[in-house]
C-alpha cells in the first residue's frame, strides 16, 4: 500500500510522525515491506513546521507522487501571528477531495479534520477530532455527525482521529485491517504505546471499540 503523508506549512509533527512510525514499524513484520510511506506536498519547496524550528523537504508533489492507497492528513497550526488551528490551503483540500472521490482511504489526525471537512465530503458522515475542536467543527461544518469520547471513527473510506497521539490509534487500526491484530499489538509494543490509556480530560465515556463504521 502506498501511503501519502501530506505536509504543508504549519504541519504538526506528532500528527505526521505518529502514523508514519506505525506503518514503518509494521513493515518489520512482513516478508517484504507492505507499506510504502512517503511525504507529499503541493509544491517541491521546503515546509516550515513547529514555528520555524523544523524544516521538512517533501519527497514528492501531488503531480509526481506514487498513486496512494491511503492519505494521511495531519493538523495544521497557523503562523506566529495566528496560533489557531486552521485548514491546509485550497490546493491541499482539492487534492484530498479528488483522492477521496476515487475511493482512496483518508486518515485525518486531530484538527487535520478541518482540511478534510473543507472538501464537503463528510456531510452526513460520522467523524471525530480533538475534544477541544469539536464545537468549532459543529459550528463551521454543518451536517457532520461528530462523535465524542473516542480515539477514532471510521465511516466509509474516512478514518478520523482525536487529538495528536490518537493518530497512532488510527494507524494501528489500519494495520489491524491489513495485517491482523497480532501485528498491530507488536507495533504498539515496539512504540511503547498504551492503546488502553485513559481518554484525555474533557471525556467521560470508557474506552471501547472506537470504529463507528
C-alpha positions in Angstrom: 0.0 0.0 0.0 1.3 3.4 -1.0 0.7 5.9 1.9 1.0 9.6 1.2 1.6 11.7 4.3 0.6 15.3 3.5 2.9 18.1 4.6 2.3 21.8 4.4 3.5 24.9 6.2 2.5 24.7 9.9 2.1 20.9 9.9 2.0 19.3 13.3 5.0 16.9 13.7 3.4 14.5 16.1 0.3 14.3 13.9 2.5 13.4 10.9 5.1 11.2 12.6 2.8 9.1 14.8 1.0 7.3 11.9 4.2 7.3 9.8 6.1 5.4 12.5 3.3 2.9 12.9 3.4 2.0 9.2 7.2 1.8 9.1 7.3 -0.4 12.2 4.6 -2.7 10.7 6.9 -3.4 7.8 9.2 -5.3 10.2 6.5 -8.0 10.5 6.0 -8.6 6.8 8.2 -10.8 4.5 8.5 -7.7 2.3 7.6 -4.1 3.2 3.9 -3.8 2.9 3.7 0.0 3.4 5.4 2.4 1.0 5.3 5.6 3.1 6.3 9.0 1.7 5.7 12.7 2.2 3.9 14.8 -0.4 3.1 18.5 -0.7 1.6 20.8 -3.2 5.0 22.3 -4.2 8.5 20.9 -4.0 9.9 23.7 -1.8 10.8 23.3 1.9 8.0 23.1 4.5 8.2 25.1 7.7 6.9 23.4 10.9 6.8 24.0 14.6 7.2 27.7 14.4 10.2 27.5 12.2 12.1 25.1 14.4 11.8 22.3 11.8 12.1 22.4 8.0 10.8 19.4 6.0 11.8 18.6 2.4 8.9 16.7 0.9 9.7 13.7 -1.2 7.1 14.3 -3.9 4.5 16.8 -5.1 0.9 15.9 -5.9 1.9 15.5 -9.6 4.9 13.3 -9.0 4.0 11.0 -6.1 3.1 7.3 -6.5 -0.6 6.6 -6.6 -1.6 6.4 -2.9 -4.0 3.9 -1.4 -4.1 5.9 1.9 -3.7 9.6 2.5 -2.7 10.9 6.0 -3.8 14.5 6.8 -2.1 15.9 9.9 -3.3 19.0 11.7 -2.0 22.5 10.9 -1.2 25.4 13.1 -1.1 29.0 11.8 1.9 31.3 11.8 3.3 33.1 14.8 0.7 35.8 14.5 -2.1 33.3 14.4 -1.5 30.2 16.6 -5.0 28.8 15.9 -5.6 25.6 14.2 -6.6 26.1 10.5 -7.3 24.0 7.4 -4.5 23.5 4.9 -4.6 25.6 1.8 -7.1 25.2 -1.1 -4.8 23.1 -3.3 -4.4 20.6 -0.5 -8.1 20.4 0.1 -8.7 19.9 -3.6 -6.1 17.1 -3.7 -7.8 15.4 -0.7 -11.2 15.7 -2.4 -10.0 14.2 -5.6 -8.4 11.3 -3.9 -11.4 10.6 -1.6 -13.8 10.7 -4.6 -11.6 8.0 -6.2 -12.2 5.8 -3.1 -8.8 6.3 -1.5 -8.7 5.7 2.2 -8.3 9.0 4.1 -6.9 9.3 7.6 -7.2 12.6 9.4 -5.3 13.3 12.6 -6.6 15.8 15.2 -7.5 19.1 13.5 -6.5 17.6 10.2 -10.2 17.1 10.2 -10.6 20.8 9.3 -8.9 20.1 6.0 -11.0 17.0 5.3 -14.2 18.8 6.3 -13.4 21.6 3.8 -13.9 19.1 1.0 -17.6 18.8 1.9 -17.4 15.1 1.7 -18.1 14.5 5.4 -21.6 15.8 5.3 -23.9 13.1 6.7 -21.0 11.0 8.0 -19.6 10.2 11.5 -16.3 11.8 12.4 -14.2 12.9 15.4 -11.4 15.2 16.2 -9.6 16.7 19.2 -12.1 17.2 22.0 -11.4 21.0 22.2 -12.1 21.3 18.4 -15.5 19.6 18.3 -17.5 22.7 19.0 -15.7 24.5 16.2 -16.4 21.8 13.7 -20.1 21.7 14.6 -20.4 25.5 14.2 -18.4 25.7 10.9 -19.1 22.5 9.1 -22.8 21.6 9.1 -24.1 18.1 8.7 -21.2 16.1 10.2 -22.2 13.7 12.9 -19.4 14.4 15.5 -18.6 11.5 17.8 -17.2 12.5 21.2 -15.1 10.4 23.7 -13.4 8.2 21.1 -9.9 7.8 19.7 -11.0 7.2 16.1 -14.1 6.7 13.9 -14.4 5.0 10.6 -17.2 5.9 8.2 -16.7 4.5 4.7 -13.3 5.4 3.4 -12.8 8.1 6.0 -10.9 7.4 9.3 -10.9 10.4 11.6 -9.0 10.5 14.8 -8.9 12.6 18.0 -6.1 14.7 19.4 -2.5 14.3 18.3 -1.3 10.9 19.5 -4.6 9.3 18.6 -3.3 9.4 15.0 -1.3 6.4 16.2 -4.6 4.6 17.1 -6.0 5.3 13.7 -2.9 3.9 12.0 -2.9 0.9 14.2 -6.5 0.3 13.2 -5.4 0.3 9.6 -2.6 -2.2 10.4 -5.2 -4.4 12.1 -7.3 -4.4 9.0 -4.5 -5.3 6.6 -2.0 -7.3 8.8 -4.1 -8.5 11.7 -4.4 -7.7 15.4 -1.2 -9.5 16.4 1.0 -7.3 14.1 -0.8 -4.2 15.5 -0.1 -5.3 19.0 3.6 -5.9 18.2 3.8 -2.4 16.7 2.2 -0.8 19.7 4.6 -2.7 22.0 7.6 -1.6 20.0 6.4 2.0 20.2 5.7 1.6 23.9 2.2 2.8 23.2 -0.6 2.0 25.5 -3.8 1.7 23.5 -5.8 1.3 26.7 -4.7 4.5 28.3 -7.4 6.7 29.7 -9.0 9.3 27.4 -7.9 12.9 27.9 -9.6 15.4 30.2 -13.0 16.5 28.9 -14.0 13.0 28.0 -16.3 10.9 30.2 -17.0 7.6 28.5 -15.0 4.4 29.0 -12.7 3.2 26.2 -14.4 0.8 23.8 -14.2 -0.3 20.2 -13.7 3.0 18.5 -14.8 2.1 15.0 -18.2 3.6 14.1 -18.4 2.1 10.6 
